[in-house]
Amino acid sequence: MKDLIRRMTEADRLAVKEMMRVFYASEAVHTNGSEAIFERDITACIGDSPFADGYVFTVNGKTVGYGMTAKSFSTEFGKPCVWIEDIYIQPEHRGEGIGSAFIDYLKKLHTDALIRLEVEDDNTAAVKAYRKNGFSELPYKEMYYNNNSQ
C-alpha cells in the first residue's frame, strides 16, 4: 500500500490522541496539553468546525503521524491564513519526507493562503526542514491571553 495523507476521522481518535500525548510531552511544545484539550482538538478536527482540520499520515496502512491546522485571516498579509498547529511523525519515520509531503499537500489545498507555523529555535531539524520547504522566519515574540485555563 502506498503512503497517504488523508483527513482525520473518528476511527483515528485513539491513535492520534496517543501521538498527541507524546508530542505535547516533548521539548517541541511549551505546554503539556491535557486529555480534555486533546479531545476538543480531535473533535474539532473531525467535526464541522470552520477553524480546524486534522490529517493522518500512513505508511503501508499504518498510522505514523498526524497534523492539525487552524484557519484565520492575516491582515498583515491581506489573505487567508492556515496555521500548522501540530505536525507529529513517529521517530522511526522521520526523515522519510512525510512532513514535506504534508506541507506540499497544504500548499496545493490552500493556494490562496499564507501558511504559518511555530517552531522552537533549538528544534534545529524542524527549522532546517521548514526552511527547505520555503518557510521564512518572522522576528516576532508570540504572546497570548487565555480566558480559560483549560
SEDO-240045 format. One line per field, with one value per atom (N, C-alpha, C, O): x, y, z negated; residue number from 1; atom name. Coordinates in steps of 0.2 Angstrom, whole numbers. Layout:
residues N
px <- (X|...)
py <- (Y|...)
pz <- (Z|...)
n <- (NUM|...)
atom <- (CA|...)
***
This chain:
residues 150
px <- (4|0|4|10|2|6|5|0|10|9|4|2|1|-5|-6|-4|-8|-11|-18|-20|-22|-29|-32|-29|-38|-42|-43|-44|-42|-43|-51|-55|-52|-59|-60|-55|-66|-67|-63|-60|-62|-58|-51|-47|-48|-41|-40|-35|-46|-46|-40|-36|-41|-36|-29|-24|-27|-20|-18|-12|-22|-20|-19|-14|-23|-23|-16|-13|-14|-8|-2|3|-2|3|3|9|-3|-3|0|4|-1|2|10|13|13|20|22|27|19|21|21|26|15|15|19|20|22|27|34|38|35|41|44|40|50|53|51|52|47|44|39|37|36|30|31|33|29|30|24|25|19|13|12|14|10|9|2|1|-2|-9|-13|-10|-18|-22|-27|-28|-29|-34|-40|-42|-42|-48|-46|-50|-40|-38|-38|-40|-34|-34|-40|-41|-45|-52|-55|-58|-55|-58|-54|-58|-48|-44|-46|-48|-46|-48|-56|-57|-60|-67|-68|-72|-64|-65|-62|-65|-57|-53|-58|-58|-62|-66|-73|-77|-75|-81|-82|-79|-87|-88|-86|-89|-80|-78|-75|-71|-77|-74|-67|-63|-64|-57|-52|-46|-54|-49|-49|-55|-44|-44|-38|-33|-40|-35|-33|-37|-27|-25|-21|-18|-21|-16|-12|-13|-6|-1|0|1|-1|0|6|7|9|14|12|12|11|9|3|3|-2|-8|-7|-12|-1|-1|0|4|-4|-4|3|5|7|13|14|19|9|9|2|-2|2|-4|-2|4|-7|-6|-12|-18|-12|-18|-17|-12|-22|-21|-27|-33|-26|-31|-31|-26|-37|-38|-40|-44|-37|-39|-38|-37|-37|-36|-30|-30|-25|-20|-21|-20|-22|-22|-15|-15|-10|-3|-2|2|-4|-3|-9|-8|-15|-21|-24|-26|-23|-26|-27|-26|-31|-32|-26|-21|-26|-20|-22|-27|-17|-18|-12|-6|-13|-8|-7|-12|-1|1|1|7|-4|-4|1|5|-1|3|5|2|11|14|18|24|16|20|21|16|27|29|33|37|31|34|41|43|46|53|56|60|53|56|54|57|50|48|50|48|54|56|62|65|62|67|65|69|59|56|52|50|52|49|41|38|39|32|30|25|34|32|32|28|37|37|31|29|29|23|17|13|17|11|11|6|17|17|15|12|18|16|8|5|5|-2|-6|-10|-3|-7|-6|-11|0|1|-4|-6|-5|-9|-17|-21|-18|-25|-27|-33|-22|-24|-19|-15|-21|-17|-17|-12|-22|-23|-21|-22|-19|-17|-10|-6|-9|-2|-2|-7|3|4|9|15|7|12|12|8|18|19|23|27|24|28|33|31|39|44|49|51|51|56|63|65|67|73|78|82|78|83|80|84|75|72|75|72|82|86|84|84|82|80|73|73|69|62|64|61|68|69|72|70|77|80|75|75|71|65|61|59|59|54|57|54|63|67|68|67|69|70|63|63|57|51|48|42|53|51|49|47|49|47|52|58|50|55|53|47|58|57|54|56|50|47|50|50|52|55|50|51|45|40|41|44|39|39|31|27|29|22|20|23|14|11|4|1|1|-6|-10|-7|-16|-20|-25|-29|-26|-31|-36|-35|-42|-48|-50|-54|-48|-50|-44|-40|-42|-36|-36|-30|-41|-41|-41|-40)
py <- (-6|0|6|6|11|17|22|22|27|32|36|38|39|43|48|47|54|59|60|61|59|60|63|64|65|69|64|58|66|63|61|65|55|53|50|50|49|46|40|39|36|30|31|26|37|39|42|43|43|46|44|47|37|34|35|36|33|34|41|42|45|52|55|58|53|55|53|56|47|44|48|49|49|53|60|63|63|70|70|74|64|64|64|68|61|60|67|70|70|77|82|86|82|88|87|91|81|80|81|81|82|83|91|95|92|98|103|109|100|104|108|113|107|111|114|110|120|123|121|121|119|117|109|106|106|99|97|91|101|99|96|96|93|89|84|85|79|75|79|77|83|87|91|92|94|98|94|95|88|83|81|81|80|78|83|82|89|95|96|97|96|97|91|93|85|80|81|80|82|83|89|88|94|100|98|100|94|92|87|87|83|78|80|77|86|88|93|93|98|103|110|115|110|116|120|117|126|130|132|135|131|133|128|130|122|116|111|109|108|102|97|100|91|86|81|80|79|74|69|70|63|57|55|56|53|51|43|41|40|32|30|33|25|21|14|11|11|4|3|-3|7|6|7|7|9|10|18|21|20|27|29|26|34|35|43|45|46|53|57|54|63|67|74|77|78|86|89|86|95|99|106|109|109|115|120|117|126|131|136|139|139|144|151|151|156|163|167|165|174|179|183|185|184|188|195|196|200|207|210|214|207|209|207|211|201|199|200|199|202|203|197|197|191|185|180|181|174|169|166|166|163|161|154|153|149|142|141|141|140|139|131|127|129|122|122|124|119|119|113|114|107|101|98|97|95|91|86|88|80|75|68|66|66|60|56|58|49|45|45|45|44|45|40|42|34|29|31|28|36|38|45|48|48|55|54|49|59|59|56|55|53|50|54|52|61|65|66|69|63|64|71|73|74|81|86|90|85|89|87|92|81|79|82|85|83|86|94|97|97|104|105|110|101|101|100|104|96|94|101|103|104|110|116|120|116|122|121|126|115|113|114|116|113|113|120|122|124|131|136|140|136|140|148|151|150|157|159|165|155|156|157|154|161|161|155|154|151|146|147|149|147|149|143|139|143|139|141|147|138|140|134|128|136|131|133|139|129|131|132|128|137|138|133|131|129|123|117|112|117|111|112|113|111|113|108|111|102|98|100|101|102|105|112|113|116|123|121|125|117|115|113|115|108|105|111|111|115|121|125|128|127|131|128|131|122|118|118|118|119|119|126|127|131|138|142|148|140|145|149|148|156|161|163|162|165|167|174|179|175|182|183|179|190|192|193|199|189|190|187|181|190|186|185|190|179|177|178|176|181|182|179|179|177|175|177|178|177|178|172|171|168|163|164|164|166|167|161|162|156|149|145|144|143|140|133|130|130|123|124|120)
pz <- (0|0|0|-3|3|4|-2|-6|-3|-9|-7|-1|-12|-12|-17|-23|-15|-19|-18|-12|-23|-22|-28|-34|-28|-33|-39|-38|-45|-51|-52|-50|-54|-55|-63|-66|-65|-71|-73|-78|-68|-69|-70|-73|-69|-71|-78|-80|-81|-88|-93|-95|-94|-99|-97|-101|-91|-88|-88|-90|-86|-86|-94|-95|-98|-105|-108|-112|-107|-109|-106|-110|-100|-97|-100|-101|-101|-105|-111|-113|-115|-122|-121|-125|-116|-115|-113|-116|-108|-105|-111|-111|-115|-119|-126|-130|-127|-132|-130|-134|-123|-121|-121|-123|-120|-120|-114|-114|-110|-104|-106|-102|-111|-114|-121|-125|-122|-128|-133|-139|-131|-136|-135|-130|-140|-141|-138|-137|-137|-134|-140|-146|-139|-143|-139|-134|-143|-139|-137|-131|-141|-139|-132|-128|-132|-126|-120|-115|-121|-116|-113|-107|-117|-115|-111|-106|-113|-110|-103|-98|-103|-97|-91|-86|-93|-89|-87|-81|-91|-90|-85|-80|-86|-81|-74|-69|-74|-68|-64|-57|-67|-63|-62|-59|-66|-66|-60|-55|-61|-56|-58|-56|-62|-64|-58|-54|-57|-52|-53|-48|-59|-60|-60|-59|-62|-62|-58|-56|-55|-51|-54|-56|-53|-55|-50|-46|-50|-45|-48|-54|-45|-47|-42|-36|-44|-39|-40|-45|-34|-35|-30|-25|-32|-28|-28|-34|-22|-22|-26|-29|-26|-30|-37|-41|-40|-47|-49|-45|-53|-55|-59|-64|-56|-58|-60|-63|-60|-62|-60|-58|-62|-61|-61|-62|-58|-58|-59|-58|-62|-63|-61|-62|-57|-55|-58|-60|-58|-60|-55|-53|-54|-49|-52|-57|-49|-51|-45|-39|-46|-41|-43|-49|-39|-41|-38|-32|-42|-40|-38|-34|-41|-39|-32|-29|-30|-23|-18|-12|-21|-17|-14|-8|-17|-14|-20|-25|-18|-22|-25|-22|-31|-34|-37|-40|-35|-38|-42|-40|-49|-54|-54|-55|-54|-55|-63|-65|-66|-73|-76|-81|-74|-76|-69|-65|-70|-65|-69|-71|-69|-73|-68|-65|-68|-64|-69|-72|-70|-74|-73|-67|-78|-77|-71|-67|-71|-66|-59|-54|-58|-51|-49|-44|-54|-52|-47|-47|-43|-38|-31|-27|-31|-25|-21|-16|-22|-18|-19|-15|-25|-26|-28|-26|-32|-34|-28|-27|-23|-17|-13|-9|-12|-8|-11|-8|-18|-21|-19|-18|-20|-18|-11|-9|-6|1|2|6|-2|-2|-4|0|-9|-11|-6|-5|-3|2|7|10|10|15|13|17|7|4|3|4|1|-1|3|1|10|15|13|15|10|9|2|1|-2|-9|-11|-7|-16|-19|-24|-27|-24|-28|-33|-32|-40|-45|-50|-50|-54|-60|-65|-64|-70|-76|-77|-76|-78|-79|-85|-85|-89|-94|-91|-86|-93|-90|-90|-86|-96|-97|-93|-94|-90|-86|-79|-74|-79|-73|-67|-61|-68|-62|-59|-53|-64|-61|-57|-52|-60|-57|-50|-45|-50|-43|-38|-33|-41|-36|-34|-28|-38|-36|-31|-26|-32|-28|-21|-16|-21|-15|-11|-5|-14|-11|-10|-9|-10|-8|-14|-12|-20|-25|-27|-27|-29|-31|-38|-40|-42|-49|-49|-45|-54|-56|-63|-67|-64|-70|-76|-79|-77|-82|-89|-89|-94|-100|-101|-101|-102|-102|-109|-114|-110|-117|-116|-111|-122|-122|-128|-133|-128|-134|-133|-128|-138|-139|-144|-150|-142|-146|-150|-155|-148|-152|-153|-148|-159|-160|-157|-156|-155|-151|-144|-140)
n <- (1|1|1|1|2|2|2|2|3|3|3|3|4|4|4|4|5|5|5|5|6|6|6|6|7|7|7|7|8|8|8|8|9|9|9|9|10|10|10|10|11|11|11|11|12|12|12|12|13|13|13|13|14|14|14|14|15|15|15|15|16|16|16|16|17|17|17|17|18|18|18|18|19|19|19|19|20|20|20|20|21|21|21|21|22|22|22|22|23|23|23|23|24|24|24|24|25|25|25|25|26|26|26|26|27|27|27|27|28|28|28|28|29|29|29|29|30|30|30|30|31|31|31|31|32|32|32|32|33|33|33|33|34|34|34|34|35|35|35|35|36|36|36|36|37|37|37|37|38|38|38|38|39|39|39|39|40|40|40|40|41|41|41|41|42|42|42|42|43|43|43|43|44|44|44|44|45|45|45|45|46|46|46|46|47|47|47|47|48|48|48|48|49|49|49|49|50|50|50|50|51|51|51|51|52|52|52|52|53|53|53|53|54|54|54|54|55|55|55|55|56|56|56|56|57|57|57|57|58|58|58|58|59|59|59|59|60|60|60|60|61|61|61|61|62|62|62|62|63|63|63|63|64|64|64|64|65|65|65|65|66|66|66|66|67|67|67|67|68|68|68|68|69|69|69|69|70|70|70|70|71|71|71|71|72|72|72|72|73|73|73|73|74|74|74|74|75|75|75|75|76|76|76|76|77|77|77|77|78|78|78|78|79|79|79|79|80|80|80|80|81|81|81|81|82|82|82|82|83|83|83|83|84|84|84|84|85|85|85|85|86|86|86|86|87|87|87|87|88|88|88|88|89|89|89|89|90|90|90|90|91|91|91|91|92|92|92|92|93|93|93|93|94|94|94|94|95|95|95|95|96|96|96|96|97|97|97|97|98|98|98|98|99|99|99|99|100|100|100|100|101|101|101|101|102|102|102|102|103|103|103|103|104|104|104|104|105|105|105|105|106|106|106|106|107|107|107|107|108|108|108|108|109|109|109|109|110|110|110|110|111|111|111|111|112|112|112|112|113|113|113|113|114|114|114|114|115|115|115|115|116|116|116|116|117|117|117|117|118|118|118|118|119|119|119|119|120|120|120|120|121|121|121|121|122|122|122|122|123|123|123|123|124|124|124|124|125|125|125|125|126|126|126|126|127|127|127|127|128|128|128|128|129|129|129|129|130|130|130|130|131|131|131|131|132|132|132|132|133|133|133|133|134|134|134|134|135|135|135|135|136|136|136|136|137|137|137|137|138|138|138|138|139|139|139|139|140|140|140|140|141|141|141|141|142|142|142|142|143|143|143|143|144|144|144|144|145|145|145|145|146|146|146|146|147|147|147|147|148|148|148|148|149|149|149|149|150|150|150|150)
atom <- (N|CA|C|O|N|CA|C|O|N|CA|C|O|N|CA|C|O|N|CA|C|O|N|CA|C|O|N|CA|C|O|N|CA|C|O|N|CA|C|O|N|CA|C|O|N|CA|C|O|N|CA|C|O|N|CA|C|O|N|CA|C|O|N|CA|C|O|N|CA|C|O|N|CA|C|O|N|CA|C|O|N|CA|C|O|N|CA|C|O|N|CA|C|O|N|CA|C|O|N|CA|C|O|N|CA|C|O|N|CA|C|O|N|CA|C|O|N|CA|C|O|N|CA|C|O|N|CA|C|O|N|CA|C|O|N|CA|C|O|N|CA|C|O|N|CA|C|O|N|CA|C|O|N|CA|C|O|N|CA|C|O|N|CA|C|O|N|CA|C|O|N|CA|C|O|N|CA|C|O|N|CA|C|O|N|CA|C|O|N|CA|C|O|N|CA|C|O|N|CA|C|O|N|CA|C|O|N|CA|C|O|N|CA|C|O|N|CA|C|O|N|CA|C|O|N|CA|C|O|N|CA|C|O|N|CA|C|O|N|CA|C|O|N|CA|C|O|N|CA|C|O|N|CA|C|O|N|CA|C|O|N|CA|C|O|N|CA|C|O|N|CA|C|O|N|CA|C|O|N|CA|C|O|N|CA|C|O|N|CA|C|O|N|CA|C|O|N|CA|C|O|N|CA|C|O|N|CA|C|O|N|CA|C|O|N|CA|C|O|N|CA|C|O|N|CA|C|O|N|CA|C|O|N|CA|C|O|N|CA|C|O|N|CA|C|O|N|CA|C|O|N|CA|C|O|N|CA|C|O|N|CA|C|O|N|CA|C|O|N|CA|C|O|N|CA|C|O|N|CA|C|O|N|CA|C|O|N|CA|C|O|N|CA|C|O|N|CA|C|O|N|CA|C|O|N|CA|C|O|N|CA|C|O|N|CA|C|O|N|CA|C|O|N|CA|C|O|N|CA|C|O|N|CA|C|O|N|CA|C|O|N|CA|C|O|N|CA|C|O|N|CA|C|O|N|CA|C|O|N|CA|C|O|N|CA|C|O|N|CA|C|O|N|CA|C|O|N|CA|C|O|N|CA|C|O|N|CA|C|O|N|CA|C|O|N|CA|C|O|N|CA|C|O|N|CA|C|O|N|CA|C|O|N|CA|C|O|N|CA|C|O|N|CA|C|O|N|CA|C|O|N|CA|C|O|N|CA|C|O|N|CA|C|O|N|CA|C|O|N|CA|C|O|N|CA|C|O|N|CA|C|O|N|CA|C|O|N|CA|C|O|N|CA|C|O|N|CA|C|O|N|CA|C|O|N|CA|C|O|N|CA|C|O|N|CA|C|O|N|CA|C|O|N|CA|C|O|N|CA|C|O|N|CA|C|O|N|CA|C|O|N|CA|C|O|N|CA|C|O|N|CA|C|O|N|CA|C|O|N|CA|C|O|N|CA|C|O|N|CA|C|O|N|CA|C|O|N|CA|C|O|N|CA|C|O|N|CA|C|O|N|CA|C|O)
***
